[in-house]
């Protein structure tokens, strides 16, 4: 196992553990289901939102068949990303792929356990009496976005690969 691959695996496990720990704490210790929305700062609330769709709530469906299909697609995506991570040549790409894999597995566990993904973080801004909300998200989503950002940076601005003579 290469040092880069070890880093990617650690990133995946860390993203997965932090995501699942935060969700379990919110559900079973903090009991967010009975508390309702909790204002943490003037621009950030903890809320309980079950996402039966995919990113940003697209393709919302309570159908069990749709949930199974989404889990299968996610499983194939994680497998493809793991192969890519194992073949990755840069530390940043390997780390980024690990974050995406950990986030995807974290949300996949939710979908399997609850039939939906648990989202809880809500940023909002009040301007002139109107409230502007961002999408409700979780730590798995943060890991996925950070991973995609890392991949984009590595692809466009990272160290170019050495060319064969």
C-alpha positions in Angstrom: 0.0 0.0 0.0 1.4 3.4 -1.0 1.6 6.3 1.4 -0.8 8.2 -0.8 -3.4 5.4 -0.7 -3.1 5.1 3.1 -3.8 8.9 3.3 -6.9 8.4 1.1 -8.2 5.6 3.2 -7.6 7.6 6.4 -9.5 10.5 4.9 -12.4 8.2 3.9 -12.6 6.7 7.4 -12.4 10.1 9.1 -15.1 11.6 6.9 -17.3 8.6 7.5 -16.8 8.5 11.3 -17.3 12.2 11.7 -20.4 12.2 9.6 -22.1 9.3 11.3 -21.0 10.4 14.8 -22.6 13.9 14.2 -25.8 12.4 12.9 -26.1 9.8 15.7 -25.4 12.5 18.3 -28.0 14.8 16.8 -30.6 12.1 16.7 -30.1 10.2 19.9 -28.3 12.5 22.3 -29.3 16.1 21.3 -32.7 14.7 20.2 -33.2 17.2 17.4 -36.4 15.5 16.4 -38.1 16.8 19.5 -36.3 20.1 19.8 -37.1 21.4 16.4 -34.9 24.0 14.8 -32.1 25.3 17.1 -30.6 28.7 16.4 -26.8 28.4 16.9 -25.8 31.8 15.5 -27.8 34.5 13.8 -26.9 32.8 10.5 -26.7 29.1 11.4 -29.4 26.7 12.6 -29.5 23.0 13.4 -32.6 21.5 11.8 -33.8 18.0 11.0 -34.3 17.4 7.3 -34.7 14.0 5.7 -33.6 14.0 2.1 -35.1 11.2 0.0 -33.6 12.6 -3.2 -30.0 13.1 -4.2 -27.8 16.2 -4.0 -29.7 19.4 -3.2 -32.9 17.4 -2.9 -33.2 16.6 -6.6 -35.3 13.6 -7.7 -37.3 13.4 -4.4 -39.1 10.1 -4.1 -40.4 8.0 -1.2 -40.5 4.9 -3.4 -38.5 2.0 -2.0 -37.4 1.1 -5.5 -36.0 4.5 -6.1 -34.1 4.3 -2.8 -32.7 0.9 -3.7 -31.7 2.2 -7.2 -30.0 5.2 -5.6 -28.1 2.9 -3.2 -26.9 0.7 -6.1 -25.8 3.7 -8.1 -23.9 5.0 -5.0 -22.3 1.6 -4.5 -21.0 1.5 -8.1 -19.8 5.1 -7.8 -17.8 4.3 -4.6 -16.3 1.2 -6.3 -15.2 3.3 -9.3 -13.8 6.1 -7.0 -11.9 3.5 -4.9 -10.2 2.1 -8.1 -9.4 5.7 -9.1 -8.0 6.4 -5.7 -5.8 3.3 -5.7 -4.4 4.4 -9.1 -4.0 8.1 -8.2 -0.5 9.5 -8.5 -0.9 12.7 -6.4 -1.5 13.1 -2.7 -4.2 15.8 -3.2 -6.2 13.7 -5.6 -5.9 10.6 -3.4 -7.0 12.7 -0.3 -9.9 14.2 -2.3 -11.1 10.9 -3.5 -11.0 9.5 0.0 -13.2 12.4 1.2 -15.7 11.8 -1.5 -15.8 8.0 -0.8 -16.2 8.6 3.0 -19.0 11.1 2.4 -20.8 8.9 -0.1 -20.6 5.9 2.3 -21.9 8.1 5.1 -24.9 9.2 3.2 -25.4 5.7 1.9 -25.6 4.3 5.4 -28.3 6.9 6.1 -30.3 5.8 3.1 -30.0 2.2 4.1 -30.8 2.7 7.8 -33.5 5.4 7.5 -34.6 5.4 3.9 -33.4 9.0 3.5 -30.3 11.0 4.2 -30.2 13.0 7.4 -29.3 16.7 6.8 -29.0 19.1 9.6 -26.9 22.2 8.9 -28.7 25.3 7.7 -27.0 28.6 6.8 -29.3 31.6 6.3 -29.1 35.3 5.8 -31.8 37.9 6.8 -31.8 40.9 4.5 -34.6 43.5 4.6 -37.1 41.2 6.3 -36.5 38.4 3.8 -34.7 35.2 4.8 -32.3 33.6 2.3 -31.6 29.9 3.1 -28.8 27.7 1.7 -29.5 24.0 1.2 -29.6 21.9 4.4 -26.6 19.7 4.4 -24.5 17.4 6.6 -20.8 16.6 7.2 -20.8 13.9 4.4 -21.9 16.6 2.0 -19.0 18.8 3.3 -16.5 16.0 2.7 -17.9 15.4 -0.8 -17.7 19.1 -1.8 -14.2 19.4 -0.3 -13.2 16.3 -2.3 -14.6 17.6 -5.5 -12.9 21.0 -4.9 -9.6 19.2 -4.3 -9.9 17.1 -7.5 -10.7 20.3 -9.5 -7.7 22.1 -8.0 -5.5 19.1 -8.7 -6.8 18.7 -12.3 -6.4 22.4 -13.3 -3.7 23.8 -11.0 -1.8 20.8 -9.6 1.7 19.7 -10.6 1.6 18.4 -14.2 2.4 14.8 -14.6 5.8 14.0 -16.0 5.7 13.2 -19.7 7.2 10.1 -21.1 10.4 10.7 -23.2 
